[in-house]
Amino acid sequence: MIHPDLSQTHIIGSSTAYADTQSVIRALLAGPAALLRYSFGTCPQDCPTLEFNLADPWIVEQEAVWRAISLAGKVSKDSPSLIRGLWRETNALIQGDKVWPAIEAVAQMLLITGELSGCEIREITRHALSPN
């Protein structure tokens, strides 16, 4: 799998760096967002979409959140606004049911094989999300 170059010099000189950085930030925020929704495989029925709030001790403790904030600072003068917007986007996806069949399919295949390439993940998710 090829990871985007998010070094400061690349970000300054690349027209695609902003989009790449947003994608990485979404991926970083997806873990904490999913943890807020799911606990030991169950989804609480009264789980609201939480606003991004650094006064929340749980948010502050998440390393992925701080990595996302650091990346946002590289590409936006208003990084708090960027983080809040991407947090809302990510939570909307996590709260919806569409993404979970794909996540379950990838997790099951990882249990079997132990490792997947990016192409394999794309194919598994495409198959899991396609209408039967």
C-alpha positions as CSV (number, residue, x, y, z in Angstrom):
1,M,0.0,0.0,0.0
2,I,1.4,3.4,-0.9
3,H,1.0,6.1,1.8
4,P,0.7,9.7,0.9
5,D,3.8,11.9,1.5
6,L,2.6,14.3,4.2
7,S,5.9,15.9,4.9
8,Q,5.8,19.7,5.3
9,T,7.8,20.3,2.1
10,H,5.5,18.1,0.1
11,I,2.3,19.6,1.5
12,I,3.5,23.1,0.7
13,G,4.3,22.2,-2.9
14,S,1.6,19.7,-3.8
15,S,-1.9,20.5,-5.2
16,T,-3.1,17.1,-4.0
17,A,-1.6,17.3,-0.5
18,Y,-4.7,19.0,1.0
19,A,-7.0,16.2,-0.2
20,D,-4.5,13.5,0.8
21,T,-4.2,15.1,4.3
22,Q,-8.0,15.2,4.7
23,S,-8.2,11.5,3.8
24,V,-5.6,10.7,6.4
25,I,-7.3,12.9,9.0
26,R,-10.6,11.1,8.3
27,A,-8.9,7.7,8.8
28,L,-7.3,8.9,12.1
29,L,-10.7,10.1,13.4
30,A,-12.6,7.0,12.3
31,G,-11.1,4.9,15.1
32,P,-12.1,7.2,18.0
33,A,-15.5,7.8,16.3
34,A,-16.1,4.1,16.1
35,L,-15.0,3.5,19.7
36,L,-17.5,6.1,20.8
37,R,-20.3,4.3,19.0
38,Y,-19.4,0.7,19.6
39,S,-18.4,-1.0,22.8
40,F,-17.5,-4.7,22.8
41,G,-19.4,-5.2,19.5
42,T,-22.7,-3.6,20.6
43,C,-24.1,-0.3,19.5
44,P,-26.0,1.7,22.2
45,Q,-29.4,2.8,20.9
46,D,-29.2,6.2,22.4
47,C,-25.7,7.1,21.1
48,P,-25.8,10.7,19.9
49,T,-23.3,12.1,17.4
50,L,-20.8,13.9,19.7
51,E,-19.4,17.2,18.8
52,F,-15.6,17.5,18.6
53,N,-14.7,19.0,22.0
54,L,-11.1,19.1,23.3
55,A,-12.5,19.7,26.8
56,D,-13.7,16.1,26.8
57,P,-11.1,14.1,28.6
58,W,-11.8,11.0,26.5
59,I,-11.0,12.9,23.2
60,V,-7.9,14.4,24.7
61,E,-6.5,10.9,25.6
62,Q,-6.8,9.6,22.0
63,E,-3.4,9.6,20.2
64,A,-5.1,9.5,16.8
65,V,-6.9,12.7,17.5
66,W,-3.6,14.5,18.3
67,R,-2.1,13.2,15.1
68,A,-5.1,14.4,13.2
69,I,-4.8,17.9,14.8
70,S,-1.1,18.0,13.9
71,L,-1.8,17.2,10.3
72,A,-4.7,19.8,10.1
73,G,-2.3,22.4,11.3
74,K,0.0,21.8,8.4
75,V,-2.7,22.5,5.8
76,S,-5.1,24.9,7.3
77,K,-4.8,28.2,9.1
78,D,-8.2,27.4,10.7
79,S,-7.3,23.8,11.7
80,P,-9.9,23.6,14.6
81,S,-12.7,24.3,12.0
82,L,-11.2,21.7,9.6
83,I,-11.0,19.1,12.4
84,R,-14.6,19.8,13.5
85,G,-15.9,19.5,9.9
86,L,-14.0,16.2,9.3
87,W,-15.1,14.8,12.7
88,R,-18.8,15.5,11.7
89,E,-18.3,13.8,8.3
90,T,-16.6,10.8,9.9
91,N,-19.2,10.5,12.6
92,A,-22.0,10.6,10.0
93,L,-20.4,7.7,8.2
94,I,-19.7,5.7,11.4
95,Q,-23.3,6.3,12.7
96,G,-24.8,5.1,9.4
97,D,-25.2,1.4,8.7
98,K,-23.8,1.3,5.2
99,V,-20.1,1.1,6.1
100,W,-20.4,-1.7,8.7
101,P,-20.9,-4.7,6.3
102,A,-17.6,-3.7,4.6
103,I,-15.8,-3.4,8.0
104,E,-17.1,-6.8,9.1
105,A,-16.0,-8.4,5.8
106,V,-12.5,-6.9,6.0
107,A,-12.2,-7.9,9.7
108,Q,-13.3,-11.5,9.0
109,M,-10.8,-11.8,6.1
110,L,-8.0,-10.4,8.3
111,L,-8.8,-13.1,10.9
112,I,-8.3,-15.7,8.2
113,T,-5.3,-14.3,6.4
114,G,-3.6,-12.0,8.9
115,E,-2.7,-9.4,6.3
116,L,-4.4,-7.7,3.3
117,S,-3.1,-5.4,0.6
118,G,-4.9,-2.2,-0.3
119,C,-6.2,-3.8,-3.5
120,E,-7.6,-6.7,-1.6
121,I,-9.4,-4.4,0.9
122,R,-10.9,-2.4,-2.0
123,E,-12.2,-5.6,-3.6
124,I,-13.6,-6.9,-0.3
125,T,-15.4,-3.7,0.5
126,R,-16.7,-3.3,-3.1
127,H,-18.2,-6.8,-2.9
128,A,-19.6,-6.3,0.6
129,L,-21.3,-3.0,-0.4
130,S,-22.6,-4.1,-3.8
131,P,-26.4,-4.9,-3.9
132,N,-27.0,-8.7,-4.2
